[in-house]
Amino acid sequence: MDMSMASMSMTATAAAASATSTGMSMSMDMGGSCKISMLWNWYTVNACFISSTWQVTSKGAFAGSCIGVIFLVIVLEGLRRFQREFDRYLHRANGASSTPPQLHAEDQSDTASRKGLNTLSSSALGRRSSGDQLKLWQHLLRSALFMVQFAVGYFVMLLAMYYNGYIIICIFIGAFLGASIFQWDTYHGEAGPVRGGEAFGALLRSSNLPEVVLTTAFPCTMFNRLSAFLLWAMVLFPVFAVGQESNVTTPKNFGILLFPAFEPLDVFGPAEVLQALSRGRQISLYLISNGNTTDPVSTAPASAAMNAHNSSAFQSVVPTHTLATAPADLEVLLIPGGLGTRSPDLNATIDWVRATYPSLHSLVSVCTGGSVAARAGLFDGRRATTNKVSWDAMTVYGTNVTWDKGARWVQDGNVWSSGGVSAAIDVTLGFVAHTWGEDVARGHGEPDRE
């Protein structure tokens, strides 16, 4: 990391586990916190919906959220069908003519459900005697069904207002599947009423529960079998996805890459966070030298030209491993910045980082350490950030990298990157919050923590 006064400036927000927003054009992007936009977007990881507790922290969780949205819209159409079937039941229960109601394919949508909360609509349910009034419990139940429909529909509308392209597509898919499953209804043909599958009508017309369950789950037509399969898949898959997410193990083996002229705070800041974290869980820290031995690695610049005043205010760190002896169980690798990232002798180090990445849980780059990750190709096709003072020199590396100059730190999948100096602490706390929760990160990031 460059030792300039600009890059060494410490702000009041440096100790907080949040990133500077990347712009206020009606959107918020707070590093590892919620990403919310009032414009069309394709956010996945760190997207938030409805409240901060619904924050998507992985692509698997986002897939589960999409499945849940599809299922929610299917449920909404199911509630509408249930209301229509309940109206049919009331039509029969209140002594109406045995002639089937003349319903059309769309059943006038919810005409029967929305007209007349005190009496059944004669246009949808046939003629009744003037004394054929709904009972109180029937009226209250119809009102409750409408309330539930309204609440679910309003919730779906709120989700759509986040303008997330994936979520909106899921709403469309849910509407299609819901109509396919629940609008398989009676319609009026030239020869009279033609009936499709009435699996959900059977649920209200029959008192034989096992038969009803069998009929609902496995309708007689192939089309309804497919619809039922999709419905049950939407029910079970989110449960499976959540279970898989809960079984993901958290990392415990961390490594920090050392090379001559690394930036001290890029190493010591994250090391302090990990040391504090280790008080509540097992954490192993490996210090990996890019040299051939475990001799101390100094922060002093290798070139005398970079130490014009012949200063000696440098530190040395004793590594635990070399690239050749790096532990096989390494899960998280942190690459610090510093003047050493400009060394022409980093080819072997870059090759090692590239070869090691596929086996890692996560990779974290700090400051100009991002140039090492970029040269290894780990930022390709991703969003990333780096030191702002050395921005032009660092952002020439990588292919198709979306460099974000406004962010203090960035997470894209399992690759994390940060700006300069004190941002090393921020990105580490962000990683802790993402992995173990905001409360854990906040406990280790308080200025007065002992």
Phi and psi in degrees as a GROMACS rama.xvg file:
@    title "Ramachandran Plot"
@    xaxis  label "Phi"
@    yaxis  label "Psi"
@TYPE xy
-73.3822  135.298  ASP-2
-90.5011  55.8375  MET-3
-98.438  155.741  SER-4
-63.3201  -33.5308  MET-5
-65.8267  -40.7134  ALA-6
-78.7486  -14.8528  SER-7
-94.8891  1.50264  MET-8
-66.3773  132.96  SER-9
-112.253  123.575  MET-10
-102.243  169.804  THR-11
-68.0684  -19.41  ALA-12
-92.363  1.67548  THR-13
-65.5701  -30.2561  ALA-14
-88.2392  -2.28934  ALA-15
-88.1791  148.847  ALA-16
-90.4609  55.7905  ALA-17
-146.046  152.416  SER-18
-99.487  157.222  ALA-19
-67.6058  137.483  THR-20
-66.2099  149.406  SER-21
-88.8941  18.8671  THR-22
137.284  151.131  GLY-23
-112.881  29.1517  MET-24
-76.2982  67.1821  SER-25
60.3028  29.9141  MET-26
-145.51  158.673  SER-27
-130.885  128.835  MET-28
-136.718  100.471  ASP-29
-111.21  55.7893  MET-30
59.6774  -115.04  GLY-31
-85.8078  2.86523  GLY-32
-91.21  -167.776  SER-33
-64.3742  137.69  CYS-34
-108.498  114.106  LYS-35
-128.793  136.152  ILE-36
-137.067  143.131  SER-37
-97.4217  11.796  MET-38
-120.581  164.146  LEU-39
-56.3843  132.19  TRP-40
-148.924  166.455  ASN-41
-125.982  38.3967  TRP-42
-62.9859  144.645  TYR-43
-125.245  -84.9743  THR-44
-66.2602  134.291  VAL-45
74.4301  5.9629  ASN-46
-67.887  141.825  ALA-47
-123.655  146.374  CYS-48
-136.666  136.261  PHE-49
68.0947  -55.5652  ILE-50
-148.761  168.618  SER-51
-67.5068  -18.1505  SER-52
-73.6482  -21.0048  THR-53
-97.7026  69.869  TRP-54
-107.923  123.983  GLN-55
-79.6099  119.401  VAL-56
-106.879  -2.39322  THR-57
-157.442  164.657  SER-58
-67.2074  -32.0339  LYS-59
-64.5211  -41.6017  GLY-60
-66.0759  -35.9271  ALA-61
-66.3879  -40.2825  PHE-62
-60.8803  -41.9168  ALA-63
-62.2692  -39.0922  GLY-64
-64.0159  -41.3223  SER-65
-61.5492  -44.3545  CYS-66
-60.9796  -41.4519  ILE-67
-62.9938  -39.4783  GLY-68
-65.1161  -43.2555  VAL-69
-58.2166  -47.0753  ILE-70
-62.5653  -38.9168  PHE-71
-61.5297  -42.4543  LEU-72
-68.6936  -36.5387  VAL-73
-61.5831  -43.0632  ILE-74
-60.3439  -39.6953  VAL-75
-59.3641  -45.4329  LEU-76
-67.022  -33.7695  GLU-77
-64.4599  -38.4017  GLY-78
-63.9688  -39.0984  LEU-79
-64.1487  -42.0816  ARG-80
-64.3952  -41.5271  ARG-81
-59.7555  -40.7512  PHE-82
-62.4498  -42.2454  GLN-83
-64.048  -42.1207  ARG-84
-66.0914  -35.4196  GLU-85
-66.054  -38.1293  PHE-86
-63.241  -39.28  ASP-87
-61.3743  -43.097  ARG-88
-60.7794  -45.072  TYR-89
-63.7742  -35.9044  LEU-90
-59.248  -42.7047  HIS-91
-75.8127  -42.7823  ARG-92
-66.1267  -25.9727  ALA-93
-94.6633  21.4792  ASN-94
77.1444  27.1336  GLY-95
-75.512  170.584  ALA-96
-58.9129  148.427  SER-97
-73.2375  -6.84491  SER-98
-65.9266  127.574  THR-99
-61.8756  142.951  PRO-100
-63.3521  141.533  PRO-101
-86.7598  89.1208  GLN-102
-100.086  147.773  LEU-103
-101.231  174.874  HIS-104
-54.7396  -46.806  ALA-105
-85.036  -3.73969  GLU-106
57.6398  27.9029  ASP-107
51.8821  33.2185  GLN-108
54.4659  -106.829  SER-109
-117.185  34.0837  ASP-110
-56.5448  -46.2696  THR-111
-66.7764  -28.1296  ALA-112
-80.9289  -28.5659  SER-113
-97.579  -18.8075  ARG-114
-94.8179  129.934  LYS-115
65.8607  91.7724  GLY-116
-81.1077  -13.5583  LEU-117
-98.477  -29.0448  ASN-118
-134.261  151.895  THR-119
-72.6469  142.747  LEU-120
-66.7911  122.876  SER-121
-68.5289  -26.4189  SER-122
-68.9925  -29.152  SER-123
-100.713  -26.817  ALA-124
-116.267  4.73106  LEU-125
89.4286  172.994  GLY-126
-79.5543  144.355  ARG-127
-128.663  164.456  ARG-128
-72.7923  157.902  SER-129
-64.0268  -21.8452  SER-130
-93.2245  8.57907  GLY-131
-85.4404  62.7948  ASP-132
-82.5367  146.57  GLN-133
-65.6971  142.52  LEU-134
-72.089  160.104  LYS-135
-60.4874  -44.4415  LEU-136
-65.7935  -32.3745  TRP-137
-68.0305  -43  GLN-138
-64.2879  -43.2055  HIS-139
-65.2009  -38.5007  LEU-140
-67.7558  -40.1608  LEU-141
-61.9912  -40.3876  ARG-142
-65.2707  -40.1309  SER-143
-64.5855  -40.904  ALA-144
-61.6481  -41.553  LEU-145
-64.8237  -39.9344  PHE-146
-61.5967  -43.7949  MET-147
-63.6482  -42.9828  VAL-148
-58.2468  -45.0305  GLN-149
-62.4628  -43.3638  PHE-150
-64.4438  -45.3719  ALA-151
-65.257  -42.6122  VAL-152
-62.5659  -38.9684  GLY-153
-66.5863  -38.8388  TYR-154
-63.5986  -42.1027  PHE-155
-62.6673  -39.5415  VAL-156
-62.5755  -40.9738  MET-157
-61.7474  -40.4272  LEU-158
-62.3594  -40.9644  LEU-159
-64.6284  -29.0431  ALA-160
-73.0861  -5.19521  MET-161
-82.2281  -5.14338  TYR-162
55.76  27.9651  TYR-163
-82.2622  120.172  ASN-164
-56.7166  -40.797  GLY-165
-65.4604  -43.4044  TYR-166
-65.6012  -41.1434  ILE-167
-65.1033  -40.277  ILE-168
-61.653  -40.1606  ILE-169
-63.2284  -36.1981  CYS-170
-63.0388  -42.3819  ILE-171
-63.2171  -43.589  PHE-172
-61.9775  -43.5212  ILE-173
-61.8724  -38.3012  GLY-174
-64.7637  -40.6046  ALA-175
-64.6123  -48.6395  PHE-176
-65.832  -39.4309  LEU-177
-61.9767  -42.7436  GLY-178
-66.4548  -38.4517  ALA-179
-62.9043  -38.1362  SER-180
-81.9467  -47.2321  ILE-181
-101.243  -12.352  PHE-182
-99.1651  14.7358  GLN-183
-73.8579  80.0969  TRP-184
-121.182  176.372  ASP-185
-73.8263  133.568  THR-186
-130.248  168.12  TYR-187
-104.449  113.227  HIS-188
-100.213  -177.792  GLY-189
-64.286  -33.5573  GLU-190
-91.8835  10.1253  ALA-191
114.146  -171.352  GLY-192
-60.9435  133.212  PRO-193
-115.509  123.15  VAL-194
-103.186  132.257  ARG-195
-92.1476  -159.06  GLY-196
-65.9349  137.639  GLY-197
-123.313  47.102  GLU-198
-61.525  -43.145  ALA-199
-79.3229  -25.1159  PHE-200
-66.7446  -35.2306  GLY-201
-61.6953  -28.6757  ALA-202
-61.1445  -32.0996  LEU-203
-95.353  -23.9481  LEU-204
-89.4942  -13.1522  ARG-205
-115.934  147.275  SER-206
-104.317  -0.317228  SER-207
-88.7357  93.9288  ASN-208
-59.7535  -48.5279  LEU-209
-57.1477  -40.848  PRO-210
-66.6496  -38.2879  GLU-211
-64.3071  -46.017  VAL-212
-60.8774  -43.0101  VAL-213
-63.5257  -42.3954  LEU-214
-66.8574  -38.3229  THR-215
-69.4142  -42.8184  THR-216
-77.6303  -32.0001  ALA-217
-132.114  75.9519  PHE-218
-60.9983  162.941  PRO-219
-75.1214  -27.269  CYS-220
-90.2202  152.656  THR-221
-62.382  -37.1865  MET-222
-61.1524  -44.5684  PHE-223
-71.6261  -28.3876  ASN-224
-62.2499  -44.7266  ARG-225
-63.8077  -43.1034  LEU-226
-61.3726  -43.6426  SER-227
-64.0537  -38.9636  ALA-228
-60.4614  -45.3444  PHE-229
-62.9779  -39.0858  LEU-230
-62.8704  -49.0636  LEU-231
-66.1769  -33.8448  TRP-232
-63.0317  -39.6821  ALA-233
-66.3402  -29.324  MET-234
-74.0211  -44.23  VAL-235
-85.5165  -31.1048  LEU-236
-64.1818  -44.5057  PHE-237
-58.5388  -37.0048  PRO-238
-62.4443  -44.0465  VAL-239
-62.7677  -43.7771  PHE-240
-63.9596  -43.4579  ALA-241
-63.338  -40.1097  VAL-242
-61.9736  -40.7728  GLY-243
-64.5111  -41.8169  GLN-244
-62.407  -38.9498  GLU-245
-70.4363  -20.8066  SER-246
-88.1926  -4.90398  ASN-247
-69.568  126.735  VAL-248
-79.8428  146.392  THR-249
-85.9383  147.529  THR-250
-71.7647  151.264  PRO-251
-133.745  -10.1063  LYS-252
-111.199  108.601  ASN-253
-110.708  144.844  PHE-254
-130.365  141.86  GLY-255
-118.873  125.615  ILE-256
-78.3329  131.308  LEU-257
-116.041  139.961  LEU-258
-150.299  157.822  PHE-259
-55.6728  137.347  PRO-260
68.5501  34.8501  ALA-261
-74.8081  160.108  PHE-262
-85.1753  122.898  GLU-263
-56.6215  -47.9164  PRO-264
-66.1502  -27.4319  LEU-265
-64.315  -24.9836  ASP-266
-97.1578  -48.9716  VAL-267
-71.7809  -33.6501  PHE-268
-61.8821  -56.6567  GLY-269
-60.8864  -35.7593  PRO-270
-62.8605  -36.5019  ALA-271
-65.7494  -42.8886  GLU-272
-61.5136  -43.7946  VAL-273
-66.8344  -36.2002  LEU-274
-63.6246  -44.0506  GLN-275
-63.9518  -39.1265  ALA-276
-63.6096  -32.9883  LEU-277
-69.0039  -12.392  SER-278
-70.2961  -21.4155  ARG-279
-113.686  -1.56746  GLY-280
-164.222  164.447  ARG-281
-75.5246  122.544  GLN-282
-133.985  130.374  ILE-283
-114.314  135.21  SER-284
-119.917  122.96  LEU-285
-108.985  133.769  TYR-286
-106.145  110.456  LEU-287
-108.176  113.767  ILE-288
-82.4263  144.582  SER-289
-87.4827  5.23984  ASN-290
-88.2731  -174.779  GLY-291
-92.0643  -8.31352  ASN-292
-131.413  173.817  THR-293
-99.7851  29.3858  THR-294
-65.6936  154.239  ASP-295
-54.4408  141.068  PRO-296
-105.455  124.826  VAL-297
-97.1775  151.976  SER-298
-84.7548  -3.9961  THR-299
-66.8279  140.994  ALA-300
-65.5395  143.023  PRO-301
-71.6003  -26.7917  ALA-302
-97.2196  133.133  SER-303
-63.6659  -27.3399  ALA-304
-64.365  -23.0994  ALA-305
-90.4168  3.01299  MET-306
-132.619  61.3643  ASN-307
-60.8192  -27.283  ALA-308
-97.1414  8.81712  HIS-309
54.5298  43.9449  ASN-310
-75.4156  161.866  SER-311
-131.434  22.1353  SER-312
-86.739  57.5845  ALA-313
-122.117  158.393  PHE-314
-114.786  160.203  GLN-315
-129.067  143.211  SER-316
-124.422  134.657  VAL-317
-87.9713  116.531  VAL-318
-74.4085  160.161  PRO-319
-99.7627  -19.8054  THR-320
-147.271  166.875  HIS-321
-113.158  176.644  THR-322
-59.6116  -36.6419  LEU-323
-72.7059  -26.6706  ALA-324
-110.704  12.9976  THR-325
-56.7618  138.299  ALA-326
-63.6258  142.663  PRO-327
-71.6078  -21.1821  ALA-328
-91.5922  15.2881  ASP-329
-59.5206  130.334  LEU-330
-115.225  -37.0826  GLU-331
-127.959  126.613  VAL-332
-114.961  129.538  LEU-333
-110.496  129.81  LEU-334
-110.261  111.677  ILE-335
-78.3102  170.544  PRO-336
-99.3089  -163.351  GLY-337
130.326  171.427  GLY-338
-61.568  -25.223  LEU-339
-64.9649  -17.4709  GLY-340
-71.2149  -12.105  THR-341
-93.1498  1.23071  ARG-342
-64.1268  140.527  SER-343
-76.7996  -3.80264  PRO-344
-102.354  33.642  ASP-345
-102.889  4.86932  LEU-346
-58.5744  -44.7993  ASN-347
-65.1841  -37.0603  ALA-348
-65.4933  -43.8571  THR-349
-63.7085  -41.3399  ILE-350
-62.1018  -39.9425  ASP-351
-66.2578  -42.6735  TRP-352
-60.8903  -43.8519  VAL-353
-62.4522  -41.5631  ARG-354
-73.9734  -28.3203  ALA-355
-82.2566  -31.0717  THR-356
-52.8235  -45.34  TYR-357
-57.046  -25.4381  PRO-358
-92.1086  -1.23836  SER-359
-86.2747  151.707  LEU-360
-72.8787  -44.4767  HIS-361
-154.027  157.386  SER-362
-126.822  136.182  LEU-363
-125.539  126.062  VAL-364
-113.675  143.788  SER-365
-121.52  132.87  VAL-366
54.2573  -131.509  CYS-367
-72.2286  -4.74499  THR-368
-61.3265  -19.0855  GLY-369
-62.5894  -26.9695  GLY-370
-67.9071  -31.9277  SER-371
-66.5428  -45.978  VAL-372
-63.9166  -39.4627  ALA-373
-66.2469  -41.2635  ALA-374
-67.6142  -24.9069  ARG-375
-81.4956  -4.05353  ALA-376
84.1585  11.1629  GLY-377
-82.1575  -12.8653  LEU-378
-96.3752  -4.06655  PHE-379
-59.5276  126.589  ASP-380
74.1923  12.9577  GLY-381
-121.408  167.928  ARG-382
-94.9065  138.72  ARG-383
-155.796  168.814  ALA-384
-141.74  171.091  THR-385
-158.661  -168.922  THR-386
-60.7505  130.709  ASN-387
-76.1995  -32.5327  LYS-388
-68.1013  -37.8845  VAL-389
-100.029  24.9773  SER-390
-54.1721  -51.5386  TRP-391
-62.9325  -37.6033  ASP-392
-73.9461  -29.6936  ALA-393
-88.0507  -30.663  MET-394
-85.6614  7.99561  THR-395
-80.8002  -11.1866  VAL-396
-91.7042  158.621  TYR-397
86.9444  164.019  GLY-398
-121.4  127.145  THR-399
57.8829  40.916  ASN-400
-90.3022  131.621  VAL-401
-91.1631  93.7962  THR-402
-78.8756  126.738  TRP-403
-110.496  99.8351  ASP-404
-75.3138  -22.313  LYS-405
-83.801  -16.0101  GLY-406
-86.5508  141.068  ALA-407
-74.7766  -38.8384  ARG-408
-151.578  158.777  TRP-409
-136.223  139.602  VAL-410
-116.934  128.516  GLN-411
-133.538  101.438  ASP-412
68.0015  -127.127  GLY-413
-102.806  19.1643  ASN-414
-112.906  123.623  VAL-415
-115.697  144.73  TRP-416
-145.01  152.349  SER-417
-139.055  167.397  SER-418
-76.6243  -152.026  GLY-419
-89.6924  155.601  GLY-420
48.7852  -103.386  VAL-421
-65.3124  -15.2026  SER-422
-63.3468  -16.9118  ALA-423
-59.2825  -39.9654  ALA-424
-69.7055  -41.4457  ILE-425
-60.4165  -48.5049  ASP-426
-67.6409  -32.9617  VAL-427
-68.3133  -42.1134  THR-428
-65.516  -35.9095  LEU-429
-62.508  -40.4458  GLY-430
-64.7957  -41.22  PHE-431
-62.7744  -43.3861  VAL-432
-62.3984  -41.6252  ALA-433
-65.1499  -36.4007  HIS-434
-90.2879  -42.192  THR-435
-115.988  -7.98099  TRP-436
112.675  154.428  GLY-437
-61.3537  -37.3773  GLU-438
-63.2614  -40.1891  ASP-439
-64.9499  -45.6369  VAL-440
-63.6162  -41.1371  ALA-441
-64.9886  -37.3643  ARG-442
-64.653  -31.6642  GLY-443
-94.0307  -6.50105  HIS-444
-106.132  -2.22212  GLY-445
-66.6034  135.164  GLU-446
-59.4731  -31.5985  PRO-447
-96.9862  11.8391  ASP-448
-65.5615  136.513  ARG-449
